[in-house]
Amino acid sequence: MAKKRFVLSGYFGFKNFGDEAILSVIVKKLKEYGHKVTVLSSDPPYTKGKFKYIRSVNMFKISDVLWTISKTDFVISGGGSLLQDVTSLKSLLYYLFIIFAGLFFGKKVIIFAQGIGPINTPLGKFLTSLLLKRCLYVSVRDEKSFELLKKWGINAELLCDPIFSANVPEIEKTNTVAVQLRNCKNMNEDFIDRLAQAVAAHFSGMDIDIYSFQDSIDLDICKKFEKAVNLLNSDIKTTIYTGLTDEQTVQNLARAKYMVAMRFHALIVGLISGVKVLGINYDIKVEKLANEFEFPLVQLNKDFGNEFAILPQQNLEKIKTKLAAKNFNWDSFVKIINQE
């Protein structure tokens, strides 16, 4: 089997647990077949330091990016939620530009397990539809994305997020609550105070482990939350975790009895680890996950209801049954990357 060259495009190098975990999954699968990998990253030294025998190029040095794409065989875009303009139209246009460059140079372009949308701008919808129709293989990670692409006349394979297939070791639960927070548009002091009051009231006899997945976005909010909890009840032990490896993050989260989290991949790790989870709805992908697995969800700009009260009643066996259908299927991807 001929060894091929791959360029990977995603939200890489920003030290965000979820995206870095997806990158690890893709790199591992490509290296399994001996292929050569180059990652477009915001921090190439960091990315190269995580893996053996890969190259990394600064994703913002467009001349280097174009040269690299011109010399590759495949361009892979994903996973995650790259193709959306809620964060910014500029972000969407960047990731579409990488796809366009791959197509322009005649490369095989793969869209890998992405969550498509929301795309609100007419320009964003037009360009996304135009380019994805020309890709060799498109896979999405949720039903809504699948239906959107179907409406646009794009053939896509519906998969789950690859983190659902992560190997989580059997870890005995400890008397801890994992809280994972990030900054976002509607995050404010009022929400932090309300969340601290709920956590202090319902988990007063437990340790609170607070996780920053991406310090530039998460850490300040985590510190404000810790301070708010300590002011309410100084007897509650709180610890902020930052700078953990992917493996350490998974192991730490898996030992918690309960989880209160914003980020999509924190909630997935909680689900597959048998942690009773409560989500904070900052993005449609979190809302979709909560609906699918029927876990409680609080809103940033609304008063809490009984979400914390019903959390201990969560049916883990029912969740486990639903998780059984979430095994990531590599068959089509492997066939395409290895075809002569």
VMD Tcl script that draws the C-alpha trace (Angstrom):
set ca {
  {0.00 0.00 0.00}
  {1.46 3.36 -1.07}
  {2.09 5.83 1.72}
  {0.22 9.09 1.18}
  {0.56 12.66 2.44}
  {-2.19 14.30 4.47}
  {-2.77 17.89 5.56}
  {-5.09 18.25 8.59}
  {-7.07 21.47 9.07}
  {-8.97 22.24 12.26}
  {-8.95 24.25 15.47}
  {-5.53 22.87 16.33}
  {-2.77 24.33 18.47}
  {-5.09 26.39 20.67}
  {-4.74 23.83 23.50}
  {-8.47 23.13 23.58}
  {-9.04 19.63 24.96}
  {-11.82 18.59 22.58}
  {-10.13 19.60 19.34}
  {-6.74 18.27 20.45}
  {-8.36 14.94 21.36}
  {-9.95 14.71 17.88}
  {-6.58 15.53 16.29}
  {-4.99 12.69 18.28}
  {-7.65 10.28 17.01}
  {-7.10 11.26 13.35}
  {-3.30 11.20 13.57}
  {-3.36 7.79 15.26}
  {-5.56 6.35 12.51}
  {-3.41 7.77 9.69}
  {-0.18 6.61 11.33}
  {-1.70 3.16 11.74}
  {-1.34 2.84 7.96}
  {2.03 4.58 7.76}
  {0.82 7.77 6.08}
  {2.64 11.12 6.36}
  {0.88 13.86 8.30}
  {1.16 17.64 8.36}
  {-1.03 19.62 10.77}
  {-2.05 23.24 10.22}
  {-1.71 24.67 13.72}
  {-1.74 28.00 15.54}
  {1.25 26.70 17.53}
  {3.39 24.33 15.41}
  {6.02 23.61 18.11}
  {3.25 22.60 20.54}
  {1.59 20.37 17.94}
  {4.83 18.71 16.87}
  {5.68 18.12 20.51}
  {2.50 16.09 20.99}
  {3.24 13.56 18.25}
  {6.17 11.66 16.83}
  {7.06 11.99 13.17}
  {4.61 14.62 11.99}
  {5.11 18.05 10.45}
  {3.24 21.18 11.47}
  {2.78 24.48 9.65}
  {1.53 27.78 11.03}
  {-2.11 27.95 9.94}
  {-1.95 31.75 9.61}
  {1.07 31.83 7.27}
  {-0.95 31.52 4.09}
  {2.02 31.14 1.73}
  {3.33 28.18 3.78}
  {-0.18 26.70 3.99}
  {-0.70 26.91 0.22}
  {2.72 25.41 -0.50}
  {2.01 22.55 1.90}
  {-1.40 21.84 0.39}
  {0.08 21.89 -3.13}
  {2.45 19.07 -2.13}
  {-0.05 16.79 -0.37}
  {-2.40 14.04 -1.54}
  {-5.32 14.64 0.85}
  {-6.73 17.57 2.81}
  {-8.83 16.66 5.85}
  {-11.05 19.36 7.39}
  {-12.34 18.55 10.85}
  {-13.62 17.43 13.17}
  {-15.53 19.74 15.45}
  {-17.72 22.68 14.48}
  {-15.52 24.47 11.96}
  {-18.18 25.29 9.39}
  {-20.38 27.79 11.24}
  {-20.56 31.56 11.37}
  {-21.94 32.02 14.90}
  {-18.39 32.45 16.24}
  {-17.54 34.68 13.28}
  {-17.91 34.78 9.52}
  {-14.14 35.26 9.34}
  {-13.58 31.86 10.98}
  {-15.95 30.14 8.54}
  {-14.27 31.80 5.55}
  {-10.84 30.67 6.76}
  {-11.80 26.98 6.97}
  {-13.64 27.22 3.64}
  {-10.50 28.76 2.13}
  {-8.49 25.69 3.17}
  {-11.09 23.44 1.52}
  {-11.04 25.65 -1.60}
  {-7.22 25.50 -1.73}
  {-7.32 21.71 -1.61}
  {-9.83 21.58 -4.44}
  {-7.95 24.24 -6.44}
  {-4.75 22.19 -6.33}
  {-6.63 19.05 -7.34}
  {-6.30 17.29 -4.00}
  {-8.71 14.83 -2.43}
  {-10.66 16.71 0.23}
  {-12.36 15.00 3.18}
  {-14.79 16.62 5.63}
  {-14.32 14.63 8.83}
  {-17.11 14.14 11.38}
  {-18.10 17.80 11.53}
  {-21.08 19.52 13.03}
  {-22.26 21.84 10.25}
  {-23.78 25.16 11.23}
  {-25.45 27.22 12.32}
  {-24.64 29.19 9.18}
  {-26.75 32.34 9.14}
  {-25.21 34.48 6.42}
  {-26.26 33.99 2.76}
  {-22.59 34.14 1.72}
  {-21.65 31.46 4.25}
  {-24.46 29.15 3.12}
  {-23.63 29.62 -0.57}
  {-19.88 28.99 -0.22}
  {-20.25 26.04 2.17}
  {-22.75 24.31 -0.09}
  {-20.69 25.05 -3.22}
  {-17.44 23.65 -1.81}
  {-18.80 20.62 0.07}
  {-20.49 19.37 -3.11}
  {-17.01 19.05 -4.61}
  {-15.37 17.15 -1.74}
  {-14.48 13.49 -2.13}
  {-16.06 12.39 1.16}
  {-18.19 14.21 3.71}
  {-19.09 12.89 7.15}
  {-21.05 14.67 9.89}
  {-21.51 13.95 13.56}
  {-25.20 14.75 14.13}
  {-28.62 14.33 12.55}
  {-29.25 18.06 12.13}
  {-26.05 18.51 10.10}
  {-26.94 15.45 8.04}
  {-30.40 16.82 7.24}
  {-28.98 20.25 6.38}
  {-26.55 18.78 3.86}
  {-29.27 16.53 2.46}
  {-31.38 19.65 1.89}
  {-28.45 21.18 0.01}
  {-28.10 18.06 -2.16}
  {-24.84 16.93 -0.56}
  {-24.20 13.23 0.08}
  {-22.85 12.76 3.58}
  {-22.30 9.88 5.99}
  {-23.81 10.27 9.44}
  {-21.35 9.25 12.16}
  {-20.99 10.05 15.83}
  {-18.29 12.26 17.29}
  {-15.06 10.20 17.42}
  {-14.60 10.96 21.13}
  {-17.55 8.63 21.82}
  {-15.14 5.80 20.97}
  {-12.40 7.00 23.32}
  {-10.94 4.38 25.63}
  {-11.81 5.44 29.16}
  {-10.22 3.34 31.92}
  {-12.38 1.93 34.70}
  {-11.88 4.45 37.50}
  {-13.55 4.31 40.89}
  {-15.75 7.33 41.54}
  {-14.65 9.77 44.21}
  {-16.68 12.28 46.21}
  {-16.13 15.01 43.63}
  {-18.08 17.22 41.27}
  {-16.39 18.21 38.00}
  {-17.26 21.74 36.87}
  {-16.09 22.82 33.42}
  {-16.68 26.44 32.35}
  {-15.74 28.75 29.49}
  {-16.33 32.33 28.51}
  {-18.95 33.07 25.86}
  {-21.33 35.78 24.67}
  {-23.93 35.46 27.45}
  {-21.56 34.58 30.30}
  {-21.80 37.18 33.11}
  {-21.38 37.70 36.86}
  {-25.06 36.96 37.52}
  {-24.81 33.50 36.00}
  {-21.59 32.73 37.88}
  {-23.26 33.72 41.16}
  {-26.37 31.65 40.44}
  {-24.27 28.64 39.46}
  {-22.10 28.96 42.57}
  {-25.20 29.10 44.77}
  {-26.64 25.98 43.15}
  {-23.38 24.04 43.40}
  {-22.78 25.10 47.02}
  {-26.35 24.18 47.98}
  {-26.51 20.77 46.28}
  {-22.91 19.58 46.68}
  {-21.86 21.08 50.02}
  {-20.33 17.81 51.22}
  {-18.28 17.18 48.07}
  {-15.02 18.47 46.59}
  {-15.39 20.73 43.54}
  {-12.87 20.15 40.74}
  {-12.92 23.02 38.24}
  {-11.50 22.48 34.74}
  {-10.03 24.99 32.31}
  {-9.84 23.30 28.90}
  {-8.43 26.33 27.08}
  {-6.89 28.89 29.43}
  {-7.31 31.88 27.12}
  {-11.09 31.34 27.17}
  {-11.80 29.32 30.32}
  {-9.40 30.19 33.12}
  {-10.70 33.62 34.13}
  {-14.28 32.29 34.40}
  {-13.06 29.29 36.40}
  {-11.31 31.58 38.89}
  {-14.40 33.79 39.28}
  {-16.56 30.71 39.88}
  {-14.13 29.31 42.49}
  {-14.12 32.65 44.33}
  {-17.92 32.78 44.31}
  {-18.18 29.25 45.77}
  {-15.59 29.99 48.45}
  {-17.41 33.16 49.52}
  {-20.60 31.15 49.96}
  {-19.01 28.26 51.83}
  {-15.33 28.32 52.76}
  {-15.51 24.68 53.90}
  {-15.99 23.42 50.33}
  {-12.69 22.27 48.88}
  {-12.15 23.65 45.37}
  {-9.33 22.91 42.94}
  {-8.74 24.42 39.50}
  {-7.13 22.08 36.95}
  {-5.28 23.56 33.99}
  {-2.58 22.41 31.59}
  {-3.49 18.71 31.82}
  {-2.73 16.30 28.99}
  {-5.66 14.75 27.11}
  {-5.19 11.51 29.04}
  {-5.04 13.28 32.42}
  {-8.18 15.26 31.59}
  {-10.12 12.11 30.73}
  {-8.92 10.26 33.83}
  {-9.75 13.15 36.14}
  {-13.22 13.71 34.71}
  {-13.98 9.99 34.82}
  {-13.49 9.81 38.60}
  {-16.22 12.39 39.36}
  {-19.70 11.42 40.56}
  {-21.30 14.46 38.96}
  {-20.39 16.89 36.22}
  {-21.63 20.40 35.44}
  {-20.15 21.37 32.09}
  {-20.39 23.69 29.11}
  {-18.08 22.19 26.53}
  {-19.39 19.47 24.22}
  {-16.48 17.08 24.68}
  {-16.44 17.43 28.46}
  {-20.04 16.21 28.45}
  {-19.20 13.32 26.11}
  {-16.36 12.19 28.39}
  {-18.75 12.39 31.32}
  {-21.37 10.30 29.52}
  {-18.98 7.55 28.46}
  {-17.40 7.51 31.94}
  {-20.65 6.91 33.81}
  {-20.71 10.38 35.38}
  {-24.11 11.97 36.01}
  {-23.99 15.12 33.89}
  {-25.72 18.49 33.77}
  {-25.11 20.73 30.77}
  {-24.90 24.50 30.43}
  {-26.46 25.56 27.14}
  {-24.07 27.95 25.41}
  {-24.22 26.32 21.95}
  {-26.72 24.36 19.86}
  {-24.43 21.30 19.87}
  {-24.75 21.07 23.68}
  {-28.52 21.39 23.45}
  {-28.68 18.61 20.83}
  {-26.54 16.35 23.02}
  {-28.76 17.00 26.05}
  {-31.89 16.19 24.05}
  {-30.38 12.97 22.74}
  {-29.20 11.65 26.11}
  {-31.95 13.29 28.19}
  {-29.70 14.97 30.75}
  {-30.69 18.25 32.47}
  {-29.69 21.51 30.85}
  {-29.55 25.01 32.36}
  {-29.67 28.26 30.41}
  {-27.18 31.09 30.77}
  {-29.82 33.84 30.79}
  {-32.68 32.14 32.65}
  {-33.26 31.23 36.29}
  {-32.61 27.60 37.16}
  {-35.52 25.24 37.67}
  {-35.19 21.78 39.20}
  {-32.19 20.73 37.07}
  {-29.83 20.25 40.02}
  {-32.47 18.41 42.04}
  {-33.09 15.81 39.32}
  {-29.39 15.28 38.51}
  {-28.90 12.44 41.07}
  {-31.86 10.60 39.52}
  {-30.16 10.30 36.13}
  {-30.58 6.83 34.63}
  {-27.04 5.68 33.80}
  {-28.21 2.34 32.41}
  {-30.44 4.12 29.89}
  {-27.52 6.32 28.87}
  {-25.29 3.26 28.58}
  {-27.78 1.67 26.20}
  {-27.79 4.76 23.99}
  {-23.99 4.89 24.04}
  {-23.85 1.35 22.63}
  {-25.02 2.77 19.30}
  {-22.27 5.42 19.30}
  {-19.31 3.37 18.10}
  {-17.39 5.44 15.55}
  {-17.36 3.74 12.14}
  {-14.03 4.14 10.34}
  {-14.86 1.88 7.37}
  {-15.55 4.49 4.66}
  {-12.72 6.75 5.82}
  {-10.17 3.93 5.86}
  {-11.27 2.68 2.44}
  {-10.86 6.15 0.89}
  {-7.49 7.00 2.41}
  {-5.99 3.66 1.43}
  {-7.36 3.26 -2.08}
  {-4.73 3.12 -4.78}
}
mol new
graphics top color blue
foreach p $ca { graphics top sphere $p radius 0.5 }
foreach p [lrange $ca 0 end-1] q [lrange $ca 1 end] { graphics top cylinder $p $q radius 0.2 }
display resetview
